[in-house]
Amino acid sequence: MKNPIRIHSAICFLSVFLLLPCGIHGKTNSVSLDTLTWVEAEQAFKNYEVVLLALGASTKEHGPHLPLKTDYLMAEYFKERVAEEMPVVVLPTLQYGHYPAFLEYPGSISLEAETFEHVVIDICRSMNGYGLRKFYILNTGISTLRPLQATAEEETSMMLYIAPESVDMSKAVKDFDPRPGRKGLTRNPEGQGSYSPTGIWGDPTLATREKGQIIVDIIAKEIVKQVHDLIDFKLDEEE
């Protein structure tokens, strides 16, 4: 296959912090695609190995204490952290995704899984047409990957560090459904999912800014490491 595309999707785990001292004129400068003209973009694409696409919903519930744009705020934060450390082409954050588990909570918007997949692939294919072949998909929708684990404390702690003005801890409440083996969330106590009248799964009242800083720094370091590895990854020119 000619011009294979390398796509790396991650939600980060423990790792170490690495820097790659390269990019335009030997610096770690990144470039935001939406700030360029097409002429500038054509020239800039010659200097980069990796395209960074962040996924962060602006319309997904996170309980009564966090705004619908929580994932978007996280995506913007981590995108900027990576861009400061690694030379990447930064795309505008994709603000819609596949979140069917949250549709019982007003304001949550979900694309069909196939639609969402095609949107991401089409974005990568478009950029591939300009000669870029490595793509890092930064997914901040932690709850979409493990929606019934107790992520409320982690998520709220992160937001207390990233955007404390967006958190209303006076509305944070503990919310668990003790019944095992349920998938998704529901506002209906007789529903099939885990019953959650607040849209929370876990105990965000335990969240602190200090915990958030630790979690955020770990995630940011791992993202940087993975982008570093993707830059170093050698594609087979004959594929």
N, C-alpha and C positions, 0 to 999 in steps of 0.2 A: 504494500500500500504506500502510495506516495504521500509525503508530508504527514506522517502520523502525528496525532495530537496526544500530548501527555497531560492528563488531568489529575490533579491531586486534591482530594476533598478531605478536610480535617476539622475535628473539634478537639482541642488539644489535650495532651496528657503530660506527665512529668518529663522534663528533659533539661538540657543545659542551654546556656545562651551563647550563640555564635554570631559573629559579624562577618560580612563579606566586603572587604574594602575595594569595591569596583563599581562600575557604572559609567555614566558620562564623565569623561575627563578624569577617570580614576576615583571618583567620589561615589558615595552611597546615595546619590540623588535619585528619587523616584519621579514619575511624571503622572499627573492626573489627566486622563484622556479628554475629559469634558472641558478642559481649559485650553485645548489646542485647536488650531485651525487644521484642516486636512493636510495642508502642506507641512506644517510643523509635525503632525502625527507621522507622516510618511518618513520624515528624517529621524524622528525619535525612535521609531520601531527598530531601527538598525542597531540601537545601543542596548537592547534589553533581551533577556532570556525568558522572563516569566511575566504572565498577565495575572493580576490579582483581582478576583471577583468576590466581593463579600455578599453574603445572603443575610438579610436582616429585616424581618417583617415590621411594617409600621402599623399593621392592623391585626394584632393577635393578643388575646387577653393574657394577663399575668396576675390576676387577682385584683382586689379593690385598692391596693396600695401602690401599684405600679401602672404606668401608662401603657396604652396599646403599642406604642412605638419603642418599647423596651429593647427588643431584639435589634432594631435599627440603631439605637443609641450605642449598643454594644458593638455592632458591626462597624460603625463609624470610628469608634475609639480604637479597636484593634487594627482596623485598616490603616489608620494614621500611625499607630505604633510601628507596624511593619514597614510602612513607607519611609519612616525616619531611619530605619536600620538597614534596609535592603533595597537594591535597585530594581524596582518593578514598575510595570505599567498598571496604574490603578484605574479600574473601571468604576462607574457609579454603582452604588449599592443597589442590589435587587431587592425591592421592598415587598414583594409578594411571593408566596410559596404554597406548599401543600401542607395544610394544617387542619384536617377534618376533625380532629379530636376536640377542637375548641369552638366549633360553630354554634353550640348552644349558648355561648356567651356573646351578647350583642357587640358588634363592632369587629369581631373576628372575621377575616376573609380568607378563603382557601381556594387555590387552584386545583384542578384535577391533577393527580400524580403525573399522568402522561403529558399534560400541558406544561407543568412545571419543568419536567425533564427536558422537553423539547425547547423550552425557552433558554435553559442553561446551555444546552448543546448548540443551539443556533447562535448564541452569543460567542461561544468558543469557535465555532466554524467561521463566523464572520471575521474574527480576529486572525484566525489561521490563514484566511485568504490574503492577509498582509504579511505573511511570513512568520508569524508568531506561533509556536508549537507547544509551549508549556503553560499550563493553566492551574493556578491554585485557587480552589473554591473554599472560602472561609465561611463556615456555617455557624452562626451564632444561635441557631434555634435548638439549644440543648434539649429543651423539653420535647421537641419533636422526635428526637432520637431515643429518649428514655422518659416518656411522659409520666410514668407512674412511679418513678423513683423520687425520693425526697430531695428535689433540687431547689425548693423554694428558699431555703436558707442561703444556699450558694448564690443563687441568682440575685436575691435581694441584697446580699453583702456586696456583690460586684457592683450593683447599681449605686449603693451608698458610696462607693469609691469613685465610680466613673461619672455619675450624674446625680449627686445627692439631692439636688433641688427637685428631682423627678419622683422621689420616694416619699410617701406619706405613711410613716411608721405608725401613726395613730389608727390607721385602718388595717394594719397587718394582723392577721389572726391565724391560729393553728387550725389546720383542716386536714383530717385523715378519714378515710373510709376503711374500717378494719376488715372488710370482707375480702378474701384473697381471690386471685385469678381474674380480676376485672381489667378490661382494656378501655382506654379513653376516659374522659371525664363527662359527667352528666349533672345537670341541675335537678333532675327528677329522681327522688329517692327510690322510685321503683324502676329506674332505668337500668340498662345493661352495663354501663360503665361504672367507674368509681364515683360515688356520690360526692359532689363538692359544690355546695351552694355559693361558695366564694370564688371558685375557679382556681383555688390554690391546692397544691398537693405538697404537704410538708408543714414546716413551722418557721415562717419568715420572721417571727418575733425574736428568734435567736441570732438574727443577722447583725453584723457590725461592720463598720468601715474598715477596721483593721483586718478582719477575715477577708473582706473583699479585696484589699490590696494584695494579700498573699496569693489569692486565687488568680487575680488578674495578671500579676507578674509571672506566675507559672505558665499561664496560658500564652501570654505574649512571647515568652522565651521559646516555648515549644513551636509556635507558629513561625517565628524567625528561623529556628533550626530547620523546620520542614521546607521553608522557602529556600533556604541555603542549599539543602540537599537537592531540591528540584532544579536549582540553577546549575548545580554540579552534575546532574544526571545527563549522561551522554546519549542522545538519540541516534539510532542507526540510520544513517543517511540513505541507506539502500532499501529501507523498509517501504 
